[in-house]
C-alpha cells in the first residue's frame, strides 16, 4: 500500500495552481502549456507563491 495525504492550502497562497486549474476548464488549449515550459506569467506567479509560503 502507498501512503498519501491531502493538505488544504488556501487559494491566495497557491494562486498558480488555482490559475492553472481554471485555465484547463476555460482555455482553448490543445496541449498542456505547463508541460511545454509554461508562459512567463506562470513563472513569475510561481516565484511569488514560493516567497509567500
N, C-alpha and C positions, 0 to 999 in steps of 0.2 A: 504494500500500500504506500502511496505517496502522501506526504503531509503537505498541506497548503493552508493558507489563511487568507482572509479577506479583511482589508482595512478600509475604513471610511476616511476619505480626505475631502475637505470642503472644496467646493468649486473654485473659490477665489484663490486658493493655494495652488491648485493644479489646473490652471487655465488652459495649458497646452492640450492636455488630454481631453478636456471638455470641448475645445475648439475642433480638434481632430474628429471626435465623435460626431459633432454637429455637421462637419463638412462631408462626412461619409453619407449622412442621410439627406443632405440638401444639395451637395455639389454634384456637378455633372462629370465626375472623374471616372475614366475608364480603367485606370490603374492607380495603385497607391503612390501618391506623391511623397509619402513618408518613406517608403521603401526605396525610392529613387533619389534620396538625399534631402528632400524637403525644401520648401521655399524659405527665403530669408526671414520672413516674419516669424516662421516657426522656430528657427534657431534663436532668434532674439527672445522670443517668449519663453523658450526652454531655459535660457540663461537667467532670465528674470525669475522664473519659478524656482530655480535652484538657489538663487540668492535669498528667496523668501521662505525657504524651508528651515 
